């Protein structure tokens, strides 16, 4: 109840601020400032609802994880709904896992209650858990089980496929991992950071199979994307 009231309070506060700012500006600075205030209120709302999440995702997609995490944190602090706040928290955890800040990621995930998650939220939650285990050198079999469950919920998401491929590599199923990594691009080009790690993992997989030339090709591809 308190959390719901908090979200309503944020929405009401933002709305009152957007309505009140032009009136106050007009009162103190003159009538033309009412229109200016209205324009600024609209821009501020677009910044919050559109620009901030898009630029957070863009920063994540190119590997600027700390910048993305800061923006997701701000989205969560200003969220008008529980679902938006949960999505921001899950995205922050993903940023921290990718940046190697596993303790902070675990604190974020531990504070969430997955019982009320929808399918997409649960898939991201499970994927973050699996990724954190793989990064920390934890139980790879457990990581694979989490990744499999996430894929069952959202089989169309390349980032989830990548986590499953990494878990397959960790348990020694190299051929299966290569098949998953190859299949990640069936839907089109991947975002740069994901494509770089996909190529690096393919290089590692082919090296384990004794195919040094294939491994070198994928490492070269990763360097080209990173430029």
C-alpha positions as CSV (number, residue, x, y, z in Angstrom):
1,X,0.0,0.0,0.0
2,X,2.8,2.4,0.9
3,X,4.7,1.7,-2.3
4,X,1.6,2.3,-4.4
5,X,0.9,5.6,-2.6
6,X,4.5,6.6,-3.2
7,X,4.1,6.1,-6.9
8,X,0.8,8.0,-6.9
9,X,2.5,10.8,-5.0
10,X,5.3,11.0,-7.5
11,X,2.9,11.2,-10.4
12,X,0.7,13.8,-8.6
13,X,3.8,15.8,-7.6
14,X,5.2,15.8,-11.1
15,X,1.9,16.9,-12.6
16,X,1.4,19.7,-10.1
17,X,4.9,20.8,-10.7
18,X,4.4,20.9,-14.4
19,X,1.1,22.8,-14.0
20,X,2.3,25.1,-11.3
21,X,5.7,26.1,-12.7
22,X,4.2,28.1,-15.7
23,X,1.7,29.9,-13.4
24,X,4.4,30.9,-11.0
25,X,6.7,31.9,-13.9
26,X,3.9,34.0,-15.4
27,X,3.2,35.7,-12.0
28,X,6.8,36.7,-11.3
29,X,8.2,37.2,-14.8
30,X,5.2,38.2,-17.0
31,X,2.5,36.5,-19.1
32,X,4.8,35.3,-21.9
33,X,6.6,33.1,-19.4
34,X,3.4,31.1,-19.0
35,X,4.0,29.7,-22.5
36,X,7.7,29.2,-21.9
37,X,6.9,27.4,-18.6
38,X,4.4,25.1,-20.4
39,X,7.0,24.3,-23.0
40,X,9.6,23.5,-20.4
41,X,7.2,21.3,-18.5
42,X,6.5,19.4,-21.7
43,X,10.2,19.0,-22.4
44,X,10.9,17.8,-18.8
45,X,8.1,15.2,-19.1
46,X,9.5,14.0,-22.5
47,X,13.0,13.9,-20.9
48,X,11.7,11.7,-18.1
49,X,9.5,9.3,-20.1
50,X,11.4,9.0,-23.4
51,X,14.9,10.5,-23.5
52,X,16.1,9.1,-20.1
53,X,15.2,5.4,-20.8
54,X,16.3,5.5,-24.4
55,X,19.7,7.0,-23.5
56,X,20.1,4.5,-20.6
57,X,19.5,1.6,-23.0
58,X,21.9,3.2,-25.6
59,X,24.7,3.5,-23.0
60,X,24.2,-0.2,-22.0
61,X,24.2,-1.3,-25.6
62,X,27.7,0.2,-26.2
63,X,29.2,-1.0,-22.9
64,X,29.0,2.2,-20.9
65,X,27.5,0.3,-17.9
66,X,28.2,2.9,-15.2
67,X,26.5,5.7,-17.1
68,X,23.5,3.4,-17.9
69,X,23.2,2.4,-14.3
70,X,23.1,6.0,-13.1
71,X,20.3,6.7,-15.6
72,X,18.3,3.6,-14.6
73,X,18.7,4.6,-11.0
74,X,17.2,8.0,-11.8
75,X,14.3,6.4,-13.7
76,X,13.6,4.2,-10.6
77,X,13.7,7.2,-8.2
78,X,11.2,9.1,-10.4
79,X,9.0,6.1,-11.5
80,X,5.3,6.6,-11.4
81,X,4.5,2.9,-11.3
82,X,5.8,-0.3,-9.7
83,X,6.4,-1.9,-13.0
84,X,8.6,1.0,-14.2
85,X,10.5,0.9,-10.9
86,X,11.1,-2.8,-11.1
87,X,12.3,-2.6,-14.7
88,X,14.7,0.1,-13.7
89,X,16.0,-2.0,-10.8
90,X,16.5,-5.1,-13.0
91,X,18.3,-3.0,-15.6
92,X,20.6,-1.5,-13.0
93,X,21.4,-5.0,-11.8
94,X,22.2,-6.0,-15.3
95,X,24.5,-3.1,-15.6
96,X,26.3,-4.0,-12.4
97,X,26.7,-7.6,-13.4
98,X,28.2,-6.5,-16.8
99,X,30.5,-4.1,-15.1
100,X,31.7,-6.8,-12.6
101,X,30.1,-5.1,-9.6
102,X,28.5,-8.3,-8.4
103,X,27.9,-7.4,-4.8
104,X,25.9,-4.4,-5.7
105,X,24.0,-6.4,-8.3
106,X,23.2,-9.0,-5.7
107,X,21.9,-6.4,-3.3
108,X,19.5,-5.0,-5.9
109,X,18.3,-8.5,-6.9
110,X,17.9,-9.5,-3.2
111,X,15.6,-6.5,-2.6
112,X,13.2,-7.6,-5.3
113,X,10.3,-9.9,-4.8
114,X,9.9,-12.0,-8.0
115,X,6.5,-13.5,-7.0
116,X,4.7,-10.6,-8.6
117,X,6.8,-10.4,-11.8
118,X,5.3,-10.9,-15.2
119,X,7.0,-13.2,-17.7
120,X,9.5,-10.6,-19.1
121,X,10.5,-9.3,-15.7
122,X,11.0,-12.9,-14.4
123,X,13.1,-13.7,-17.4
124,X,15.4,-10.7,-16.8
125,X,15.6,-11.5,-13.1
126,X,16.6,-15.1,-13.8
127,X,19.1,-14.0,-16.5
128,X,20.7,-11.6,-14.1
129,X,21.0,-14.3,-11.5
130,X,22.6,-16.7,-14.0
131,X,25.0,-14.0,-15.3
132,X,26.1,-13.1,-11.8
133,X,26.8,-16.8,-11.0
134,X,28.9,-17.2,-14.2
135,X,30.8,-14.0,-13.5
136,X,31.6,-15.0,-10.0
137,X,32.7,-18.6,-10.9
138,X,29.7,-20.0,-9.1
139,X,27.8,-23.2,-9.8
140,X,27.6,-23.4,-13.6
141,X,24.9,-26.1,-13.5
142,X,22.7,-23.8,-11.5
143,X,23.4,-20.9,-13.8
144,X,22.4,-23.1,-16.8
145,X,19.1,-24.1,-15.1
146,X,18.4,-20.4,-14.5
147,X,19.2,-19.5,-18.1
148,X,17.1,-22.4,-19.4
149,X,14.1,-21.1,-17.3
150,X,14.7,-17.6,-18.6
151,X,14.8,-18.8,-22.2
152,X,11.6,-20.7,-21.7
153,X,9.9,-17.4,-20.8
154,X,11.4,-15.3,-23.5
155,X,13.2,-17.4,-26.2
156,X,13.3,-14.4,-28.6
157,X,15.8,-12.2,-26.6
158,X,19.4,-12.5,-27.8
159,X,20.8,-11.4,-24.4
160,X,19.2,-14.3,-22.7
161,X,20.4,-16.7,-25.4
162,X,23.9,-15.4,-24.8
163,X,23.7,-16.1,-21.1
164,X,22.6,-19.6,-21.9
165,X,25.5,-20.1,-24.3
166,X,27.9,-19.0,-21.7
167,X,26.4,-21.4,-19.2
168,X,26.7,-24.2,-21.8
169,X,30.3,-23.4,-22.2
170,X,30.8,-23.4,-18.5
171,X,29.4,-27.0,-18.2
172,X,31.5,-28.2,-21.2
173,X,28.7,-28.4,-23.8
174,X,30.8,-26.6,-26.4
175,X,28.9,-27.6,-29.5
176,X,25.6,-26.6,-28.0
177,X,27.0,-23.3,-27.0
178,X,28.3,-22.6,-30.5
179,X,24.9,-23.4,-32.0
180,X,23.2,-20.9,-29.6
181,X,25.8,-18.2,-30.3
182,X,25.4,-18.7,-34.0
183,X,21.7,-18.5,-33.7
184,X,21.7,-15.2,-31.9
185,X,21.9,-13.2,-35.1
186,X,19.0,-14.9,-36.9
187,X,16.9,-11.9,-36.0
188,X,19.4,-9.4,-37.4
189,X,22.4,-7.4,-36.2
190,X,23.1,-7.3,-32.5
191,X,23.9,-4.3,-30.4
192,X,27.7,-3.6,-30.3
193,X,28.5,-4.7,-26.7
194,X,26.5,-7.9,-27.2
195,X,28.1,-8.7,-30.5
196,X,31.6,-8.2,-29.1
197,X,31.0,-10.6,-26.3
198,X,29.3,-13.1,-28.6
199,X,32.4,-13.1,-30.9
200,X,34.7,-13.4,-27.9
201,X,32.8,-16.4,-26.6
202,X,32.7,-18.0,-30.1
203,X,36.5,-17.5,-30.2
204,X,36.9,-19.3,-26.9
205,X,34.6,-22.1,-27.9
206,X,36.4,-22.8,-31.2
207,X,39.7,-22.6,-29.4
208,X,38.5,-25.3,-27.1
209,X,37.7,-27.4,-30.1
210,X,41.2,-26.9,-31.4
211,X,40.1,-24.6,-34.3
212,X,42.6,-21.8,-33.9
213,X,41.8,-20.2,-37.3
214,X,38.1,-19.9,-36.4
215,X,39.0,-18.5,-33.1
216,X,41.2,-15.9,-34.6
217,X,38.5,-14.8,-37.1
218,X,36.0,-14.2,-34.3
219,X,38.6,-12.3,-32.2
220,X,39.2,-10.1,-35.3
221,X,35.5,-9.5,-35.6
222,X,35.2,-8.5,-32.0
223,X,38.0,-5.9,-32.5
224,X,36.3,-4.5,-35.6
225,X,33.0,-4.0,-33.8
226,X,34.8,-2.4,-30.8
227,X,36.4,0.3,-33.0
